[in-house]
Amino acid sequence: MSWLLRMIARGCLLLCCALMVSEVDPGVALADYGGGYGGSNGDAIWALSWWTGNPQGPGPYIGPSADAASQCMWHDTGGSVADLGLALGESSLPSSFWTAPQGGGHPGIWGVLLWANRVSRAASPSDHFDVVACPDLSQIPAPAADLETDLPRAHPPGGKPLYVWIFWDTVADPPPTGLPPVVNDAFQMVHLPAPVINTSPSTVHGTPHATAVNLPTWLWIDPSIWRTWAATAIAGPVVATVWAEPVSVSWSSHWDFTAPAEDPEHGTTNGPEVLAQTCEGPGIPYRYPPPPGAEAAACTATFTQSSLGTWQPLTATVEWIVRWAVSGPTGVVGGEGFLPRVTTASSSPIRAMQIESIIATG
């Protein structure tokens, strides 16, 4: 019965892969390379790097570098045959890979899944398939029981052909409390930037760093930092890559003039002001007139209390997700995971002025 279930599952997986191939835009992959699927999922390594023809790794795609042509790209697909099949469905392998082999040649998806099913029978929860893409044939290792190297070249749309092989990764990930020191060395080299704060309005009646009470204030940071920041460190035979990605910006400010001795701006109400707001992105720079949809997508705050002629600190705090990956000299991934999230912050003065204003539309 277990044999029958495996055969049914395998057949469903192959049908899924075949459907993925049949849905390729014929003007993109089929016309140029005779089949395969380039991938459109933002989580897939080929969507991030293969299409550019510039593989990096292990770790994130971080743009061109001097030695990019000699580097391989790793992707941990998970520990099941289904995970592997779905990953190969986005690897831009030629259409002949998805048909049963006839008269020898490459094993096709049939042979790969048979191999994967065989080697995964004694799997532990930490064992995963790693799909590796390399620009040079010399980077393909010699055949072994835990390797599947007899795959055709992949042809990413718009990129250079790559050699693909699969490794059955039985190296357990190190525990979070026992990471190799080289991981921390790489993290120390990332140098995450502090945000640069911008507001609109930023000047009121010639007063700098100012906004008006009861007027939506646009908040944003310099968008150039909103990208992946990565670094690599080497210690003996171990290579560690650490990369961080921004996920949110928290804005905060506070003042309390509930009983001022004098209100230089002749306010009629006095009370505490607390700004505690989190936005998913860096915010949108203000320009007039705002483009359609910009106001709904912008990060804004409305102050209801005057700062009574004083400048108060406005703080922006960026939260970062930090990942790590470790590999050895043979290109085998020895672990990957997350480091604790980190933050970077900066402050800028802001003055909320209570002025007579007319808000109009159009």
Long-range contacts (C-beta under 8 A, 24 or more apart in sequence): 6-117, 9-81, 9-82, 10-81, 10-113, 10-117, 13-81, 13-82, 13-85, 13-86, 13-113, 14-85, 14-98, 14-109, 14-110, 14-113, 16-85, 16-86, 16-89, 17-85, 17-86, 17-88, 17-89, 17-98, 17-109, 18-98, 20-89, 20-90, 21-89, 21-95, 21-98, 28-157, 29-92, 29-155, 29-157, 30-95, 32-155, 32-157, 33-92, 33-94, 33-155, 33-157, 34-94, 34-95, 34-96, 35-93, 35-94, 35-95, 35-96, 35-97, 35-98, 36-91, 36-92, 36-93, 36-94, 36-95, 36-97, 36-154, 36-155, 37-89, 37-90, 37-91, 37-92, 38-90, 38-92, 38-156, 38-157, 39-90, 39-91, 39-92, 41-90, 44-75, 44-87, 44-90, 45-73, 45-74, 45-75, 45-131, 45-133, 46-90, 46-91, 46-92, 46-133, 46-156, 47-90, 49-73, 50-91, 50-92, 50-133, 50-154, 50-156, 50-159, 50-162, 51-156, 51-157, 51-158, 51-159, 52-158, 52-159, 53-156, 53-158, 53-159, 53-160, 54-159, 55-133, 55-134, 55-135, 55-162, 57-241, 57-325, 57-327, 58-239, 58-241, 58-325, 58-326, 58-327, 58-333, 58-336, 59-230, 59-232, 59-241, 59-242, 59-243, 59-323, 59-325, 60-228, 60-230, 60-241, 60-243, 60-245, 60-323, 61-228, 62-228, 62-230, 62-243, 69-135, 70-135, 70-136, 71-135, 72-132, 72-133, 72-134, 72-135, 72-139, 72-331, 73-132, 73-133, 73-134, 73-162, 74-130, 74-131, 74-132, 74-325, 74-327, 74-331, 74-333, 75-130, 75-131, 75-132, 75-133, 76-128, 76-129, 76-130, 76-169, 76-333, 76-336, 77-128, 77-129, 77-130, 77-131, 78-128, 78-129, 79-120, 79-123, 79-125, 79-127, 79-128, 79-129, 80-120, 81-113, 81-116, 81-117, 81-120, 83-129, 84-112, 84-113, 84-116, 84-129, 84-131, 84-166, 85-109, 85-113, 87-129, 87-131, 88-112, 88-131, 91-131, 91-133, 91-154, 91-164, 92-154, 92-155, 92-156, 92-157, 93-151, 93-152, 93-154, 93-164, 94-152, 94-153, 94-155, 96-152, 97-151, 97-152, 106-150, 106-151, 106-152, 107-148, 107-150, 107-151, 111-150, 112-148, 112-151, 112-166, 115-148, 116-148, 116-166, 116-168, 119-145, 119-146, 119-168, 120-168, 124-170, 124-172, 126-170, 126-171, 126-172, 126-173, 127-168, 127-169, 127-170, 128-169, 129-166, 129-167, 129-168, 129-169, 130-166, 130-167, 130-168, 130-169, 130-332, 130-333, 131-164, 131-166, 132-164, 132-165, 132-166, 132-167, 132-331, 133-162, 133-163, 133-164, 134-162, 134-163, 134-164, 134-165, 134-331, 135-160, 135-162, 135-163, 136-163, 137-163, 139-163, 139-331, 140-165, 141-165, 141-330, 141-331, 146-170, 167-332, 167-333, 169-332, 169-333, 171-332, 171-333, 171-334, 171-335, 172-335, 173-335, 173-336, 173-337, 174-326, 174-335, 176-337, 179-324, 179-335, 180-235, 180-238, 180-240, 180-326, 181-235, 182-233, 182-234, 182-235, 182-238, 182-239, 182-240, 182-326, 183-233, 183-240, 183-242, 183-324, 183-326, 183-339, 185-233, 185-235, 185-240, 186-231, 186-232, 186-233, 186-240, 186-241, 186-242, 186-324, 187-231, 187-242, 187-322, 187-324, 187-339, 189-231, 189-232, 189-233, 189-242, 190-229, 190-230, 190-231, 190-242, 190-243, 190-244, 190-322, 191-229, 191-231, 192-229, 192-244, 192-318, 192-320, 192-342, 192-344, 193-225, 193-229, 193-344, 194-318, 194-344, 194-345, 194-346, 195-221, 195-222, 195-225, 195-249, 195-282, 195-316, 195-317, 195-318, 195-344, 195-345, 195-346, 196-221, 196-222, 196-225, 196-346, 197-221, 197-314, 197-316, 197-346, 197-347, 197-348, 198-222, 198-283, 198-285, 199-314, 199-348, 199-350, 200-285, 200-286, 204-351, 204-353, 204-355, 205-353, 205-355, 207-351, 207-353, 209-311, 209-348, 209-349, 209-350, 209-351, 210-350, 210-351, 210-352, 210-353, 211-303, 211-350, 211-351, 211-352, 211-353, 212-352, 212-353, 212-354, 212-355, 212-357, 213-303, 213-304, 213-305, 213-306, 213-352, 213-353, 213-354, 213-355, 214-302, 214-303, 214-304, 214-357, 215-302, 215-357, 215-359, 216-300, 216-301, 216-302, 217-300, 217-301, 217-302, 217-303, 218-283, 218-284, 218-285, 218-286, 218-298, 218-299, 218-300, 219-251, 219-277, 219-279, 219-283, 219-299, 219-300, 219-301, 219-316, 220-282, 220-283, 220-284, 220-285, 220-286, 220-298, 220-299, 221-249, 221-282, 221-283, 221-316, 221-318, 222-282, 223-282, 223-285, 225-282, 225-318, 226-281, 226-282, 237-328, 237-329, 238-326, 238-327, 238-328, 238-334, 239-326, 239-327, 239-328, 239-329, 240-324, 240-325, 240-326, 241-324, 241-325, 241-326, 241-327, 242-322, 242-323, 242-324, 242-339, 243-322, 243-323, 243-324, 244-320, 244-321, 244-322, 244-323, 244-342, 245-320, 245-321, 245-323, 246-282, 246-318, 246-319, 246-320, 247-280, 247-319, 247-320, 247-321, 248-278, 248-279, 248-280, 248-281, 248-318, 248-319, 249-278, 249-279, 249-281, 249-282, 249-283, 249-299, 249-316, 249-317, 249-318, 249-319, 250-276, 250-277, 250-278, 250-279, 250-316, 250-317, 250-319, 251-275, 251-276, 251-277, 251-278, 251-279, 251-299, 251-301, 251-314, 251-315, 251-316, 251-317, 252-276, 252-277, 252-314, 252-315, 252-317, 253-312, 253-313, 253-314, 253-315, 253-350, 254-312, 255-305, 255-307, 255-310, 255-312, 257-305, 257-306, 257-307, 257-308, 260-308, 263-306, 263-308, 264-308, 264-309, 265-306, 265-308, 265-309, 265-353, 265-354, 265-355, 266-354, 267-306, 267-308, 267-354, 268-354, 269-305, 270-305, 270-306, 270-308, 271-304, 271-305, 272-305, 273-303, 273-304, 273-305, 273-307, 273-352, 275-301, 275-303, 275-314, 277-301, 303-352, 305-352, 306-352, 306-353, 306-354, 307-350, 307-351, 307-352, 307-353, 309-351, 310-351, 311-349, 311-350, 311-351, 312-349, 312-350, 312-351, 312-352, 313-347, 313-348, 313-349, 313-350, 314-347, 314-348, 314-349, 314-350, 315-345, 315-346, 315-347, 316-345, 316-346, 316-347, 316-348, 317-343, 317-344, 317-345, 318-343, 318-344, 318-345, 319-343, 320-344
